[in-house]
Amino acid sequence: MSRMIRVVAVAALAVSAAAGTAASASAATWPNPSTNVPVGATIKVTSGTYDGGLKRFYGTGDLGSGGQDEGQSPLFQLANGTTLKNVVLGSPAADGVHCLGTCTLLNVWWEDVGEDAATFKGTSASQTMTIDGGGARKASDKVFQHNGPGTMYIRNFEVNDFGKLYRSCGNCKTQYKRNVVVDNVTATVPGKALVGINTNYGDTAKLTRITIVGDSSRKIEPCQKYKGVTSGEPTKIGSGPDSTNCLYTSANITYR
């Protein structure tokens, strides 16, 4: 083999190896913890940051039914001003994570969403709940439930096999104006909607850099509009972008 041929061959192998490495890196998105942590009572994060070290936490005892009943307790409860990071919620996950005020979820993953992945509570209009990184699978109903006021940020997130990624509470006894900002999210079928908001309470949803995968028939609705209530069931009244509530354009949605 001539020196030139050898150089070309080595270069080709290097390119092939680099491509393989890149493919592996992009595919290795979801963590696969080797350590499992059973949770029999809600873990309450009262201050600072709880770092789960990417262990898998799952419910046992009263937290282990795996059902869809409303009113279940969460695996984690976050006090105002706290952060939960590097956590994998396995199955059963009960009612996931409850945020009692401003909170942050960094690199949190739900392998099999129970009732909801996370619920935003609290009472302050200025509070925020930020979900940055991570992902959720197998959410037959909602992933993120917004019951209190304030703004929820969902960014750099992956979701697949879901009902809705986000829902502003449709029939809470006390209703508020709520906002959601969804950025750089990849949603993979099956799924029904990215967000559901109550336009009669002035809710807003801003969507940017959204990628929807496998939905050639465009069945996933980016933004659903409801008439919320304080008792009974809310009524769906429309869907699609506008300049008041569902703040996005077709340029913000990429289909792949």
SVG drawing of the C-alpha trace seen along z (x, -y; Angstrom):
<svg xmlns="http://www.w3.org/2000/svg" viewBox="-70 -40 74 42">
<polyline fill="none" stroke="black" stroke-width="0.4" points="0.0,0.0 1.5,-3.4 2.0,-6.1 -0.8,-8.2 -3.3,-5.4 -2.4,-4.7 -2.9,-8.4 -6.3,-8.4 -7.3,-5.2 -6.3,-6.5 -8.2,-9.7 -11.3,-7.8 -11.1,-5.7 -10.8,-8.8 -13.8,-10.4 -15.8,-7.1 -14.8,-6.9 -15.8,-10.5 -19.1,-10.0 -19.7,-7.0 -18.8,-8.9 -21.1,-11.7 -24.0,-9.3 -23.5,-7.6 -23.4,-10.9 -26.6,-12.1 -28.4,-8.8 -27.3,-8.5 -29.7,-11.2 -31.7,-9.3 -29.8,-8.2 -29.9,-4.6 -29.2,-4.6 -27.5,-1.7 -28.6,-2.7 -32.3,-2.5 -33.7,-4.4 -37.1,-3.4 -39.2,-6.3 -41.8,-5.4 -42.5,-9.0 -42.2,-12.3 -38.7,-13.7 -39.0,-17.4 -36.4,-19.8 -36.7,-22.7 -33.6,-24.8 -30.9,-24.9 -30.3,-22.2 -31.0,-18.5 -28.7,-16.6 -29.8,-13.1 -26.7,-12.0 -28.7,-10.6 -30.0,-7.8 -33.5,-6.3 -36.1,-7.1 -39.4,-5.2 -42.4,-5.0 -43.1,-2.3 -45.9,-1.8 -48.4,-4.7 -46.4,-6.1 -46.3,-2.9 -49.7,-2.5 -48.8,-3.8 -52.3,-5.0 -53.8,-8.1 -55.9,-9.1 -56.0,-12.9 -54.6,-13.9 -51.6,-11.5 -48.5,-12.7 -45.3,-13.4 -42.0,-11.7 -40.4,-15.2 -41.8,-18.4 -39.8,-21.6 -40.1,-24.6 -40.0,-28.1 -36.5,-28.9 -35.2,-25.4 -33.7,-23.3 -33.9,-19.6 -31.3,-18.3 -29.9,-15.1 -32.8,-12.9 -34.5,-10.0 -38.0,-9.2 -38.8,-5.6 -42.0,-3.6 -44.2,-4.0 -43.6,-7.8 -46.8,-8.8 -47.5,-12.5 -43.9,-13.2 -42.7,-16.6 -44.6,-19.4 -43.3,-22.9 -44.7,-25.1 -43.3,-28.4 -40.4,-29.5 -38.3,-26.4 -36.0,-24.9 -35.7,-21.4 -32.4,-20.7 -31.8,-17.5 -34.8,-15.7 -36.1,-12.6 -39.4,-10.8 -39.3,-7.2 -43.0,-6.6 -45.1,-9.5 -47.7,-8.7 -50.5,-11.1 -48.4,-14.1 -44.7,-14.6 -44.6,-17.9 -47.2,-20.3 -46.7,-24.0 -48.5,-25.3 -48.0,-28.4 -49.9,-31.7 -47.6,-34.5 -48.1,-36.0 -44.4,-36.6 -43.3,-33.0 -41.6,-30.9 -41.0,-27.2 -38.2,-26.4 -37.7,-23.0 -34.3,-23.0 -33.1,-19.8 -34.4,-16.3 -37.4,-14.5 -40.6,-12.6 -42.2,-9.4 -45.5,-7.6 -47.7,-10.4 -51.2,-9.2 -52.6,-12.6 -50.4,-15.6 -46.7,-16.0 -46.7,-19.5 -49.7,-20.7 -49.9,-24.4 -52.3,-25.0 -51.0,-28.2 -50.3,-31.6 -47.0,-32.7 -44.9,-31.5 -43.6,-28.1 -40.5,-27.8 -39.9,-24.5 -36.7,-24.4 -34.2,-21.9 -36.6,-19.1 -37.7,-15.9 -41.2,-14.3 -42.7,-11.3 -45.8,-9.2 -47.9,-11.9 -51.2,-13.6 -50.3,-17.2 -46.8,-18.6 -48.4,-21.4 -51.8,-22.2 -53.0,-25.3 -55.5,-23.9 -58.9,-23.8 -61.1,-23.5 -59.1,-24.5 -61.3,-26.0 -59.1,-29.1 -58.2,-30.2 -55.4,-32.5 -53.8,-34.0 -50.9,-31.7 -48.1,-31.9 -45.9,-29.2 -42.8,-29.6 -41.7,-26.5 -38.3,-26.7 -36.1,-24.1 -38.4,-21.2 -38.6,-18.0 -41.9,-16.1 -42.2,-12.6 -45.5,-10.9 -47.8,-9.6 -49.0,-12.9 -52.1,-15.1 -51.0,-18.7 -48.0,-20.7 -49.9,-23.2 -53.5,-23.8 -54.4,-27.2 -57.5,-29.0 -58.0,-32.1 -60.8,-33.4 -58.3,-33.9 -55.8,-35.6 -53.3,-32.7 -50.4,-33.0 -48.2,-30.4 -45.1,-31.3 -43.6,-28.6 -40.1,-28.8 -37.8,-26.2 -40.3,-23.3 -39.5,-20.1 -42.3,-17.5 -41.1,-14.1 -43.1,-11.5 -46.3,-13.5 -46.8,-13.5 -50.5,-14.0 -50.1,-17.0 -52.3,-15.5 -50.3,-17.1 -51.8,-20.5 -49.2,-23.0 -51.6,-25.2 -55.1,-24.3 -57.5,-27.0 -60.0,-26.3 -62.7,-28.1 -61.6,-27.3 -64.0,-26.9 -63.9,-26.6 -66.1,-23.6 -67.2,-21.0 -65.2,-20.5 -63.5,-23.1 -64.6,-23.5 -62.2,-23.4 -62.9,-26.5 -60.2,-26.4 -56.5,-25.9 -53.8,-27.5 -51.7,-30.7 -52.9,-34.2 -51.5,-37.5 -53.0,-37.3 -52.8,-33.9 -51.1,-31.3 -47.9,-33.2 -46.1,-31.4 -46.1,-31.1 -45.6,-28.2 -41.9,-29.2 -41.5,-28.2 -42.6,-24.6 -40.3,-22.1 -41.7,-18.8 -39.2,-15.9"/>
</svg>
